[in-house]
Amino acid sequence: MSSLSHYKFLNKLHQELLVSSSEYRTMTLDSKFHTFTVSSAGILNETKKELKLRNVQLNEEQLKEVTEAAKKAYNTVKDTIKSLKKEVRTDKSTYIHSERLRFVFKTFDVIGPKPKKLYPAQTDPYVTFGKIKEVYREAITQYFKDLQLITNNAIRKKQKNKSGNYNKETVVGNFFHLGHLDEMGVSETQLRDGLSKALIELPENERQDINKVLDKYDIKLSYIRDDDKDMMFVKIESATDNLKRGGNAGQAKKALLKSLNDVLMDLNIWMLEGSDSALTRKRKQASKALIDPFAALAKSKTVKAKVKKEKFKKTSKKPSTLTTKTKATKGKEQIKLGTLSVAGSKSRPKKSDSPASSPLHLIAMLNKQLPEVVAKNMVSPNLQYRTGRFAESVRVTDITKTAKGYPSIGYTYSKFPYQTFEVGYEQGDPAWDPRNLIQGSIREIAAQMAMGRFFMRRV
């Protein structure tokens, strides 16, 4: 596999992983079927796990009461799902038993009128993941209140108040989460899907070398989801445990992104070996057509010739050859072939390389600086810097040429939720339009590279 193929594969994987986990879940995973599994035993086990992490001990009598409360909560969830099955499309694998249930469904329609030019997730709180929360919210909220009564309000907040004490925990969402099964979470699924999309970028006969490529650059995919199911699996679980596992996956993703970025920057794009570009191929073909007649002359007995041949870099099985330089002499007359010159003309100096002459290298250089430059420019009246998510999502995706030969830089960003500020959308405002901020940042970087005229477009 050529270095160019390495770059294309790794760059595609890097671009897929640059999408934030929350955006990936909202815009991709929420369109998939979800399997929500719950049982009274499951609720009880997650309760005991969270209580232990909070250093709350249950005596024998309290444990009996909590067990009964868990059964009550389960029955409430079960009744809610029975009524909900009439409103949503469920999968044939859905079942409801007295002790456990498996609810498999996805949300298709937006509730209420849909504003123009807005993603459904921006207006519909009942997308698949959120819909499941609605299924158990009432039951688990009451169950959590019962827990506080049974434990005499022993469940406390994790952070101290101003007086140095721990207040009573009142938010059920800080005790229970809707979490994904181990190694089947958002980050793991995003990596699996991103890897699949990156593999598609390669010819089929090169895909078996991917493990060698990853090993070569010391890239670890330790947290990837290892199954082929196009479905998400969720359950009610301990909030503390879920945050810990999610944090571990997030750190692993961050480390992988850094590794990919380092490798992409280290790959010397100027020296990548692959097939000849269209421009190089045309130049060689024109040179061959010009030189061939003189090459035939070189076969004459009265002419002495020196011929240096160079191979085309082609993707076909049989590489072609061409004469690039021939010097023929007859008597005192000399003809220089391959370097023909016109009397009185001045030879042009060799054009120096510039970033714009290698699109892949330019993409890498822009993407290396964009997040930092965009973040710096996020001041009033533009979008203002808060969490860094927007700046980190901005990236150049491709560079093409216009009809007149000028570079056209394609870029994108996290469209949910920021596209709403583009002119023409619900909260469109010229001052807050993300495109103006991004394009200004790209021009700032391009100025440092002494680039000439170019165009930009949001993709």
Secondary structure, DSSP 8 states (H G I E B T S, - for coil): --HHHHHHHHHHHHHHHTS-HHHHHHHTGGGSEEEEEEEHHHHHHHHHHHHHHTT----HHHHHHHHHHHHHHHHHHHHHHHHHTTTSEE-TT-EE-SSEEEEEEE--S-SS---TT--HHHH-TTSHHHHHHHHHHHHHHHHHHHHHHHTTS--EEEEE-TTS-EEE---GGGTEEEEE-TT-SHHHHHHHHHHHHHHHTS-GGGGGGHHHHHHHTT---TT-------EEEEEEEEHHHHHHHHHHHHHHHHHHHHHHHHHHHHS-GGG---S--HHHHHHHHHHHHHHHHHHHHTTSTT-EEEEEEEE---SSSS--EEEEEEEEEETTEEEEESS---TT----------GGG-HHHHHHHHHHHHHHHHHHH--TTS---SSSHHHHH-EEEEEEE-TTS-EEEEEE--HHHHGGGSTTSTT--TTT-HHHHHHHHHHHHHHHTT--S-EEEE-
